[in-house]
Amino acid sequence: MAMRKKANRSLLLLAVLFVIAACCVYAFPNMWWARMLLYTTEAGLVGALADLFAVTVLFRHPFGWKWIPHTAIVPKNRDKLIDGVATMVEEQLLSKGMLTDKIKEISIVEIAIAWVDRRPHGTVMEQVWTLIAGLLAKLDMNGLSIKLDEGARKGLSKVDMSSYGGKALKWVMDKGDFQSWLSQIVEYAATRASEEEIKLVIREMLAKEKEKFVSKGSIFSQWVKKMAVEIAESTNALNLNDATDALYEDLQKLINDLRNPQHELRVLLENMVYQLADNMQNREDVAAAVHEWRDEMLEKVSLLPSIEALLGSFKELLLSDGKQQLALPDKHSVNHGDIKELINKFVESYWNWFKSNEDTKKWLEQYAQSFVHKIIETEHAIIGMIVRKTLAGFTEQRLVEFIESKVETDLQRIRLNGAYIGAALGAAFYIILYGVYEPLLNML
């Protein structure tokens, strides 16, 4: 707008000077300066008016006179202009080659990392959490559970459980301390066996065996057995309390003997586990039995309820602010904040690892570059479509205003140049005509 004012003022100034120059020529017809002023202002005024007309007819009809040819050029050629601009943007300003070269010059991954690092730490973590919560809220848990159940069954049905189980069992035996585990079991058994209630259990077991012995057979046989038992008890030949004490002592002695890692039973058990691991890997009959057991379990046991319960509990824990009770009531619980903090720490640690891992960033950069290049190759035409659609939505007046606003300053400078150059040429022509040509003509 400031440049337009300058151009208008220059035109007005030339018009005023032209009138003054004409008056000076009339008043002082023999004065050279009056004629030079007239030449200068006349040429400058013509240049300014010509450029004003040229600038005006680009966008509208001068004074609204539509009969003047070659005016309102932009509105008349609206479709051609739109197509030309779209083609220029698509094929020159934002061509495939130019975009591809520019993308190669930058690191997409580093730009993304810098953008994330510029965000406040809490904001990024909150956005990650919001994304996770949003996905969980919209997640079809039933459908996901069914798919996970189907996937788990399908995956397990293809697993060679016999071979893997044998290898895992052998690895555990080689890397672990099997005898130490057995010692823990023995000590646990010793602790339980030292309790007085063990004697009561043995006593009840013997009593049940006595009743079972007496109740078998015919009525006569039962009567004979009963009488024999009563006689044995009366003569103390059969004493359940003594038998209980004897069994209890034998049990204590066995447990005490089992504390020795070299006990034949413990060594035999260890050898049997190794043999089982070897059989699971090498014997076809054992592998067939394991696979048959696997298929039978997959057919009879459904993983769906467990998966649904696990996913439901996890979703409730993430989306609610309450606490989730774990296995032991009143002892272990996890709340929403704990899980959120855990996920935030995981995301932060992974992000720091990612930023320092050049191999991963290089791999991701190659993938990103390939993806962007493919997008440019397949979707480049959308640039022209967007330009065409945008400009097609402009009315003639809005299109004129849009284009004029972008080149307003340059167009007004053209008007100023026309005035200045016209005035300079007028002065130059006067000097050549009356300062050079006329004296030479008089001399000749």
C-alpha positions as CSV (number, residue, x, y, z in Angstrom):
1,M,0.0,0.0,0.0
2,A,2.9,2.4,0.7
3,M,4.4,1.7,-2.7
4,R,1.0,2.4,-4.3
5,K,0.9,5.8,-2.6
6,K,4.4,6.6,-3.9
7,A,3.3,5.7,-7.4
8,N,0.2,7.8,-7.2
9,R,2.1,10.7,-5.8
10,S,4.7,10.5,-8.5
11,L,1.9,10.5,-11.1
12,L,0.3,13.5,-9.5
13,L,3.6,15.3,-9.2
14,L,4.4,14.8,-12.9
15,A,0.9,16.0,-13.9
16,V,1.4,19.2,-11.8
17,L,4.9,19.7,-13.2
18,F,3.6,19.2,-16.7
19,V,1.0,21.9,-16.3
20,I,3.7,24.2,-14.8
21,A,6.1,23.4,-17.7
22,A,3.4,24.2,-20.3
23,C,2.7,27.5,-18.6
24,C,6.5,28.2,-18.5
25,V,6.8,27.5,-22.3
26,Y,3.9,29.8,-23.0
27,A,5.4,32.5,-20.8
28,F,9.0,32.0,-21.7
29,P,9.0,30.5,-25.2
30,N,12.7,31.1,-25.9
31,M,14.0,29.7,-22.6
32,W,15.7,26.3,-22.9
33,W,14.9,25.3,-19.4
34,A,11.2,25.7,-19.9
35,R,11.2,23.4,-23.0
36,M,13.5,20.9,-21.2
37,L,11.1,20.8,-18.2
38,L,8.2,20.3,-20.6
39,Y,10.0,17.4,-22.4
40,T,10.9,15.8,-19.1
41,T,7.5,16.0,-17.5
42,E,5.7,15.1,-20.7
43,A,7.7,11.9,-21.1
44,G,7.5,11.0,-17.4
45,L,3.7,11.6,-17.4
46,V,3.3,9.4,-20.5
47,G,5.4,6.6,-19.0
48,A,3.5,6.8,-15.7
49,L,0.1,6.7,-17.4
50,A,1.2,3.9,-19.8
51,D,2.4,1.7,-16.9
52,L,-0.7,2.6,-14.8
53,F,-2.9,1.4,-17.7
54,A,-0.7,-1.7,-18.1
55,V,-0.9,-2.6,-14.5
56,T,-4.7,-1.9,-14.3
57,V,-5.7,-4.0,-17.4
58,L,-4.0,-7.1,-15.9
59,F,-6.8,-7.3,-13.3
60,R,-9.8,-5.2,-14.4
61,H,-11.4,-3.1,-17.1
62,P,-10.2,0.6,-16.9
63,F,-13.1,2.8,-15.7
64,G,-15.3,-0.3,-16.2
65,W,-15.1,0.0,-20.0
66,K,-15.4,-3.6,-21.2
67,W,-15.2,-2.6,-24.9
68,I,-11.5,-1.8,-24.6
69,P,-9.6,-4.9,-26.0
70,H,-7.0,-6.8,-24.0
71,T,-8.1,-5.7,-20.6
72,A,-9.0,-7.7,-17.4
73,I,-6.5,-10.3,-18.5
74,V,-6.4,-12.3,-15.3
75,P,-10.2,-12.8,-14.9
76,K,-10.6,-13.6,-18.6
77,N,-7.9,-16.3,-18.5
78,R,-8.8,-17.7,-15.1
79,D,-8.8,-21.4,-16.1
80,K,-5.6,-21.1,-18.0
81,L,-4.0,-19.2,-15.1
82,I,-5.1,-21.9,-12.6
83,D,-3.8,-24.7,-14.8
84,G,-0.5,-22.8,-15.4
85,V,0.1,-22.2,-11.7
86,A,-0.7,-25.8,-10.8
87,T,1.6,-27.1,-13.6
88,M,4.4,-24.7,-12.5
89,V,4.1,-25.7,-8.9
90,E,3.9,-29.4,-9.7
91,E,6.5,-29.7,-12.4
92,Q,9.0,-26.9,-11.5
93,L,8.7,-25.5,-8.0
94,L,7.9,-28.9,-6.4
95,S,8.9,-31.4,-9.0
96,K,9.6,-35.0,-8.2
97,G,13.3,-34.6,-8.7
98,M,13.6,-31.5,-6.6
99,L,11.6,-33.0,-3.7
100,T,13.6,-36.3,-3.9
101,D,16.9,-34.4,-3.9
102,K,15.8,-32.2,-0.9
103,I,14.7,-35.2,1.1
104,K,18.1,-36.9,0.5
105,E,19.8,-33.8,1.9
106,I,18.1,-34.0,5.2
107,S,17.9,-36.6,8.0
108,I,14.2,-37.4,8.7
109,V,15.0,-39.3,11.9
110,E,17.3,-36.5,13.3
111,I,14.6,-33.9,12.5
112,A,12.0,-36.1,14.3
113,I,14.3,-36.6,17.3
114,A,15.0,-32.9,17.6
115,W,11.3,-32.1,17.3
116,V,10.5,-34.5,20.1
117,D,13.3,-33.2,22.3
118,R,12.1,-29.7,21.9
119,R,8.8,-30.6,23.5
120,P,8.5,-30.4,27.3
121,H,9.3,-33.8,28.9
122,G,6.0,-34.1,30.7
123,T,4.1,-33.1,27.6
124,V,5.7,-35.9,25.5
125,M,5.1,-38.5,28.2
126,E,1.5,-37.4,28.6
127,Q,0.9,-37.6,24.9
128,V,2.3,-41.2,24.9
129,W,0.1,-42.1,27.8
130,T,-3.0,-40.4,26.1
131,L,-2.2,-42.4,22.9
132,I,-2.0,-45.7,24.9
133,A,-5.2,-44.9,26.8
134,G,-7.0,-43.9,23.7
135,L,-6.1,-47.1,21.9
136,L,-7.1,-49.2,24.9
137,A,-10.4,-47.4,25.3
138,K,-11.3,-48.2,21.6
139,L,-9.9,-51.7,21.7
140,D,-12.3,-54.6,21.2
141,M,-11.1,-56.8,24.0
142,N,-13.4,-59.7,23.1
143,G,-12.3,-59.7,19.5
144,L,-8.6,-59.3,20.5
145,S,-8.9,-62.1,23.1
146,I,-10.4,-64.4,20.4
147,K,-7.6,-63.6,18.0
148,L,-4.9,-64.1,20.7
149,D,-6.5,-67.4,21.7
150,E,-6.5,-68.6,18.1
151,G,-3.0,-67.4,17.5
152,A,-1.7,-69.0,20.7
153,R,-3.4,-72.3,19.9
154,K,-2.1,-72.2,16.3
155,G,1.4,-71.3,17.4
156,L,1.5,-73.9,20.2
157,S,0.2,-76.6,17.8
158,K,3.3,-76.1,15.6
159,V,5.8,-76.1,18.5
160,D,7.9,-79.2,18.9
161,M,7.3,-79.2,22.6
162,S,9.1,-82.5,23.1
163,S,12.4,-81.4,21.6
164,Y,12.3,-77.9,23.1
165,G,11.1,-79.3,26.4
166,G,14.0,-81.8,26.4
167,K,16.5,-79.1,25.6
168,A,15.0,-76.7,28.2
169,L,15.0,-79.4,30.9
170,K,18.6,-80.4,30.1
171,W,19.7,-76.7,30.1
172,V,18.0,-76.3,33.5
173,M,19.8,-79.3,34.8
174,D,23.2,-78.2,33.4
175,K,23.0,-74.6,34.5
176,G,21.1,-75.1,37.7
177,D,21.8,-76.9,40.9
178,F,19.4,-79.8,40.9
179,Q,20.7,-81.3,44.2
180,S,20.3,-77.9,45.9
181,W,16.7,-77.8,44.8
182,L,16.2,-81.3,46.1
183,S,17.8,-80.2,49.4
184,Q,15.3,-77.4,49.7
185,I,12.4,-79.8,49.0
186,V,13.9,-82.2,51.6
187,E,14.2,-79.4,54.2
188,Y,10.6,-78.3,53.5
189,A,9.5,-82.0,53.9
190,A,11.5,-82.2,57.2
191,T,9.8,-79.1,58.5
192,R,6.4,-80.4,57.7
193,A,7.1,-83.9,59.0
194,S,8.3,-82.6,62.3
195,E,4.9,-81.2,63.1
196,E,2.7,-83.3,65.5
197,E,-0.2,-83.4,63.1
198,I,1.8,-85.7,60.9
199,K,1.4,-88.4,63.5
200,L,-2.3,-87.8,63.5
201,V,-2.4,-88.2,59.8
202,I,-0.4,-91.4,60.0
203,R,-2.7,-92.7,62.7
204,E,-5.8,-91.9,60.7
205,M,-4.3,-93.6,57.6
206,L,-3.6,-96.8,59.6
207,A,-7.1,-96.7,61.1
208,K,-8.6,-96.5,57.6
209,E,-6.5,-99.4,56.4
210,K,-7.6,-101.5,59.4
211,E,-11.3,-100.7,58.7
212,K,-10.7,-101.5,55.0
213,F,-9.1,-104.8,55.9
214,V,-11.9,-105.8,58.2
215,S,-14.8,-104.7,55.8
216,K,-13.6,-106.8,52.9
217,G,-14.9,-110.3,52.1
218,S,-18.1,-112.2,53.1
219,I,-20.0,-111.7,56.3
220,F,-18.3,-114.7,57.9
221,S,-14.9,-113.5,56.7
222,Q,-15.5,-110.1,58.0
223,W,-16.5,-111.6,61.4
224,V,-13.4,-113.7,61.5
225,K,-11.2,-110.7,60.6
226,K,-12.9,-108.6,63.2
227,M,-12.4,-111.2,65.9
228,A,-8.7,-111.6,64.9
229,V,-8.1,-107.9,65.1
230,E,-9.8,-107.6,68.5
231,I,-7.7,-110.5,69.9
232,A,-4.5,-108.9,68.4
233,E,-5.4,-105.5,69.9
234,S,-6.2,-107.1,73.3
235,T,-2.9,-108.9,73.4
236,N,-1.1,-105.8,72.1
237,A,0.0,-107.7,69.0
238,L,-1.6,-104.9,67.0
239,N,-1.2,-101.5,68.4
240,L,-1.9,-98.6,66.0
241,N,-0.1,-96.1,68.3
242,D,3.1,-98.1,68.2
243,A,2.7,-98.6,64.5
244,T,2.3,-94.8,64.1
245,D,5.4,-94.1,66.1
246,A,7.4,-96.6,64.1
247,L,6.3,-95.2,60.8
248,Y,6.9,-91.7,62.0
249,E,10.4,-92.6,63.1
250,D,11.1,-94.4,59.8
251,L,9.8,-91.2,58.0
252,Q,12.2,-89.1,60.0
253,K,15.1,-91.4,59.3
254,L,14.3,-91.4,55.6
255,I,14.2,-87.6,55.5
256,N,17.4,-87.4,57.4
257,D,19.1,-89.8,55.0
258,L,17.8,-87.8,52.1
259,R,19.7,-84.8,53.3
260,N,22.8,-86.4,51.9
261,P,23.2,-85.3,48.2
262,Q,24.8,-88.7,47.4
263,H,21.8,-90.6,48.6
264,E,21.0,-93.3,46.0
265,L,17.4,-92.1,45.7
266,R,18.5,-88.5,44.9
267,V,21.1,-89.7,42.5
268,L,18.6,-92.0,40.8
269,L,16.1,-89.1,40.6
270,E,18.7,-86.8,38.9
271,N,19.6,-89.6,36.4
272,M,16.0,-90.2,35.7
273,V,15.4,-86.4,34.9
274,Y,18.5,-86.4,32.6
275,Q,17.1,-89.6,30.9
276,L,13.7,-87.9,30.5
277,A,15.4,-84.9,28.8
278,D,17.3,-87.2,26.5
279,N,14.2,-89.3,25.7
280,M,12.2,-86.2,24.9
281,Q,14.8,-85.1,22.3
282,N,15.7,-88.4,20.8
283,R,12.8,-91.0,21.2
284,E,10.1,-90.8,18.7
285,D,7.6,-92.6,20.9
286,V,8.1,-90.1,23.7
287,A,7.9,-87.1,21.3
288,A,4.6,-88.6,19.9
289,A,3.2,-88.9,23.4
290,V,4.2,-85.4,24.3
291,H,2.6,-84.0,21.1
292,E,-0.5,-86.1,21.7
293,W,-0.7,-84.6,25.2
294,R,-0.2,-81.2,23.7
295,D,-3.0,-81.5,21.1
296,E,-5.3,-83.0,23.7
297,M,-4.7,-80.1,26.1
298,L,-5.1,-77.5,23.4
299,E,-8.4,-79.1,22.4
300,K,-9.8,-79.4,26.0
301,V,-8.3,-76.4,27.7
302,S,-9.5,-72.9,26.6
303,L,-7.1,-70.0,26.9
304,L,-9.8,-67.5,26.1
305,P,-11.1,-66.9,29.7
306,S,-7.6,-66.4,31.0
307,I,-6.7,-64.0,28.1
308,E,-9.9,-62.0,28.6
309,A,-9.3,-61.7,32.3
310,L,-5.7,-60.7,31.9
311,L,-6.5,-58.1,29.2
312,G,-9.5,-56.8,31.1
313,S,-7.5,-56.4,34.3
314,F,-4.7,-54.6,32.4
315,K,-7.1,-52.3,30.7
316,E,-8.9,-51.5,33.9
317,L,-5.6,-50.8,35.6
318,L,-4.4,-48.4,32.9
319,L,-7.7,-46.5,32.5
320,S,-8.8,-46.2,36.1
321,D,-7.3,-44.3,39.0
322,G,-8.0,-47.1,41.5
323,K,-5.8,-49.9,42.7
324,Q,-5.6,-53.4,41.3
325,Q,-5.4,-56.2,43.9
326,L,-2.9,-58.9,43.2
327,A,-2.6,-62.5,44.5
328,L,-2.3,-61.8,48.2
329,P,-5.1,-59.5,49.5
330,D,-4.1,-56.5,51.6
331,K,-0.4,-57.2,50.8
332,H,0.3,-56.5,47.2
333,S,-1.5,-54.0,45.0
334,V,-0.7,-51.9,41.9
335,N,-2.4,-48.6,41.1
336,H,-2.8,-46.5,38.0
337,G,0.1,-44.2,38.9
338,D,2.5,-47.0,39.3
339,I,1.8,-48.5,35.9
340,K,1.9,-45.0,34.3
341,E,5.3,-44.3,35.9
342,L,6.6,-47.6,34.8
343,I,5.5,-47.1,31.2
344,N,6.9,-43.6,31.2
345,K,10.3,-44.9,32.5
346,F,10.2,-47.6,29.8
347,V,9.5,-45.1,27.0
348,E,12.1,-42.7,28.3
349,S,14.8,-45.4,28.6
350,Y,14.0,-46.8,25.2
351,W,14.0,-43.2,23.7
352,N,17.5,-42.5,25.2
353,W,18.7,-45.9,23.9
354,F,17.3,-45.1,20.4
355,K,19.0,-41.7,20.2
356,S,22.4,-43.3,21.0
357,N,22.0,-46.3,18.7
358,E,23.4,-45.2,15.3
359,D,22.7,-48.5,13.6
360,T,19.0,-48.4,14.5
361,K,18.7,-44.8,13.5
362,K,20.4,-45.6,10.2
363,W,18.1,-48.4,9.5
364,L,15.0,-46.3,10.4
365,E,16.4,-43.5,8.2
366,Q,16.7,-45.8,5.2
367,Y,13.1,-47.0,5.8
368,A,11.8,-43.4,6.2
369,Q,13.6,-42.2,3.1
370,S,12.3,-45.2,1.1
371,F,8.8,-44.5,2.4
372,V,8.9,-40.8,1.5
373,H,10.4,-41.4,-1.9
374,K,7.6,-43.9,-2.6
375,I,5.0,-41.4,-1.5
376,I,6.5,-38.7,-3.7
377,E,6.6,-41.1,-6.7
378,T,3.0,-42.4,-6.3
379,E,1.2,-39.3,-4.8
380,H,3.1,-36.4,-6.4
381,A,0.2,-35.5,-8.7
382,I,-1.8,-34.6,-5.6
383,I,0.2,-31.4,-5.3
384,G,-1.3,-30.1,-8.6
385,M,-4.7,-31.3,-7.6
386,I,-4.5,-29.4,-4.3
387,V,-3.4,-26.2,-6.1
388,R,-6.1,-26.6,-8.8
389,K,-8.8,-27.3,-6.2
390,T,-7.8,-24.4,-4.0
391,L,-7.6,-21.9,-6.8
392,A,-10.8,-23.2,-8.4
393,G,-12.6,-22.3,-5.2
394,F,-11.7,-18.7,-5.6
395,T,-14.2,-16.3,-7.2
396,E,-12.8,-14.0,-10.0
397,Q,-12.7,-11.1,-7.6
398,R,-10.9,-13.1,-4.9
399,L,-8.5,-14.6,-7.4
400,V,-7.7,-11.1,-8.6
401,E,-7.2,-9.8,-5.1
402,F,-5.1,-12.8,-4.2
403,I,-2.7,-12.4,-7.1
404,E,-2.6,-8.7,-6.9
405,S,-1.8,-8.8,-3.2
406,K,1.2,-11.0,-3.9
407,V,2.7,-8.7,-6.6
408,E,1.3,-5.4,-5.4
409,T,4.7,-3.9,-4.4
410,D,6.4,-5.0,-7.7
411,L,3.6,-3.7,-9.8
412,Q,3.7,-0.3,-8.2
413,R,7.4,-0.2,-8.6
414,I,6.8,-0.7,-12.3
415,R,4.7,2.4,-12.3
416,L,7.5,4.3,-10.5
417,N,10.0,3.0,-12.9
418,G,7.8,4.1,-15.8
419,A,7.6,7.7,-14.4
420,Y,11.3,8.0,-13.6
421,I,12.6,6.4,-16.8
422,G,10.1,8.3,-18.9
423,A,11.2,11.6,-17.3
424,A,14.9,10.7,-17.7
425,L,14.4,9.7,-21.4
426,G,12.5,13.0,-22.0
427,A,15.4,15.0,-20.6
428,A,17.9,12.9,-22.6
429,F,16.0,13.4,-25.8
430,Y,15.8,17.1,-25.3
431,I,19.6,17.3,-24.6
432,I,20.3,15.2,-27.7
433,L,17.9,17.2,-30.0
434,Y,18.7,20.7,-28.8
435,G,22.2,20.2,-27.3
436,V,23.8,18.0,-30.0
437,Y,21.6,17.5,-33.1
438,E,20.5,21.2,-33.6
439,P,24.0,22.7,-33.2
440,L,25.4,20.2,-35.6
441,L,22.6,20.9,-38.1
442,N,23.2,24.7,-37.9
443,M,26.9,24.2,-38.5
444,L,26.3,22.1,-41.6
